[in-house]
Amino acid sequence: MDDVRVKSLLDECSARSESYRTSGYGEDGSSLYVDELARTECAGLTARRPRRPGEAGVSRDPIVLARGEGAFLWDVDGLPYVDMGACFAVAAYGHAHPELVEAVSGQAARLMHGMGDVYPTDTKVSFLKALAALAPGNLSGALLSQSGAEAIEAALKMAQMATHKSRFIAFESSYHGLSYGALSVTGHQNDFKTPFATRICQQTTFVPYANCLRCAFGQKPGSCHFACLRHLERLLTSPSAGAGDVAAVIAEPIQGRGGDVVPPAGWLRALRELCTRHGVLLILDEIYTGFGRTGVTFACEREDVVPDVICLGKAMTGGFPLSAALATPEVLSHWPANTSEAIHTSTFLGNPMGCAVGLKALEILVRDDLPGRARQEGAWFIEELRRLQKKHASVVADVRGAGLMIGLEMADPSLAPRGDLALKIVDKMRDRGFILLPSGPWGQVVSMSPPLVIPHRCLEACLDALEGVLDEVDR
Ligand SMILES: Cc1ncc(COP(=O)(O)O)c(C=O)c1O
């Protein structure tokens, strides 16, 4: 998208804001769709606003999205928005990237669906080869699936198969998805689990994450010698700690939904060493952080760490539902040879459209050095946000991030979380044409993960809008 068009779309975003801010939504197209959804979709999803006003992230009827281009989205009323979240960190290459559109439509015309593990497609073979070449270290064997949660399920099975152990160590505030297995290692929001508790495997021990702003051990950053990891190690070694029989530790290198929490330098490497020392596998969930998001291809590269299993999804295709768990040959050697029925597969395994678009996405990622772009733009953006933080120090407790995975933690000077403020900011930003989401256990973090191709001018405009909104809410 050229500069002139970007500027004219940004002008459109700000031009509408005065009337839009007072009237709510543009035309009533969105509300008609929302009414229809309330009748036809599980009420626990779209129709939630009227049932739970004030709930994090949903204080008004949702926008109904109609199309996207680059870093922009349009709703059914024709209003443009800057997509500051890449639709859950998926649209890393921008919406409607012409090469991705061509890849998926070309494959759809050739062969839309194959036969999974039984008769693989040539496209799946090419994609697996490219993925293994890009993956860190010797993570060369993949189990493909559709959603992030399914990649987690596969990783848990791989670890159990390789170790013959059944217990996992996971982190508080982690998010790994909402299927039963993934839920069993998800630490974020007890609400997700409570109604299903009786079917969720209890073989997980949760430990505090390296959240230095809110250290569970009351330590000051820099002088703690990773108290959280010492706690984890004690669980692994103490016969009375109740964490024996551990197959693996599962971690996000940077917590996403948990509030864009970036562990201190050296932490991930120390976690890797700890797992190796105790013969426990390390599963890294890079579903959010993978494919350039944090300024390197995979976040584990920031510390030269190679896990035993890595989970990928989201930006792997830029929008087509495809995910993967990749493991080392050693881990996979314990997976029994397939003599009759595959013990873990599915109808859509390695869907050729997903593989075709994924293959092209990996090519674009490397060719256009999107990790480098995320690193450069992210460093600038974080610096600018820190300037805003200084001006609003009584409500912005932290600005943090890596590459274009960025969070602004809203809290009082006593660190009491201000989810109410984060939600207000998200709402007001949407009214100005910027889509952001809250994250964190209290919804207290304003989270940003824009497409890695976002024009610099959009980031500048987002900063201006944020400054205006912070001035409004911090009175
Ligand atoms: C780190 C991480 N893991 C797993 C998932 C689950 O992915 P999905 O929603 O595709 O099941 C998410 C989704 O946000 C995630 O951020």
The ligand as a MOL file (V3000), in Angstrom:
LIG
                    3D

  0  0  0     0  0            999 V3000
M  V30 BEGIN CTAB
M  V30 COUNTS 16 16 0 0 0
M  V30 BEGIN ATOM
M  V30 1 C 0.7880 -18.7560 23.2220 0
M  V30 2 C -0.4930 -19.3490 22.7070 0
M  V30 3 N -0.6430 -20.6800 22.6920 0
M  V30 4 C -1.7620 -21.2700 22.2480 0
M  V30 5 C -2.8150 -20.5150 21.7900 0
M  V30 6 C -4.0810 -21.1980 21.3300 0
M  V30 7 O -4.2000 -21.0710 19.9580 0
M  V30 8 P -5.6260 -21.2970 19.2670 0
M  V30 9 O -6.5040 -20.1910 19.7330 0
M  V30 10 O -5.3180 -21.2410 17.8040 0
M  V30 11 O -6.1120 -22.6260 19.7200 0
M  V30 12 C -2.7180 -19.1210 21.7990 0
M  V30 13 C -3.8350 -18.2940 21.3520 0
M  V30 14 O -3.9080 -17.1120 21.5630 0
M  V30 15 C -1.5310 -18.5180 22.2770 0
M  V30 16 O -1.3820 -17.1920 22.3330 0
M  V30 END ATOM
M  V30 BEGIN BOND
M  V30 1 1 1 2
M  V30 2 1 2 3
M  V30 3 2 2 15
M  V30 4 2 3 4
M  V30 5 1 4 5
M  V30 6 1 5 6
M  V30 7 2 5 12
M  V30 8 1 6 7
M  V30 9 1 7 8
M  V30 10 2 8 9
M  V30 11 1 8 10
M  V30 12 1 8 11
M  V30 13 1 12 13
M  V30 14 1 12 15
M  V30 15 2 13 14
M  V30 16 1 15 16
M  V30 END BOND
M  V30 END CTAB
M  END
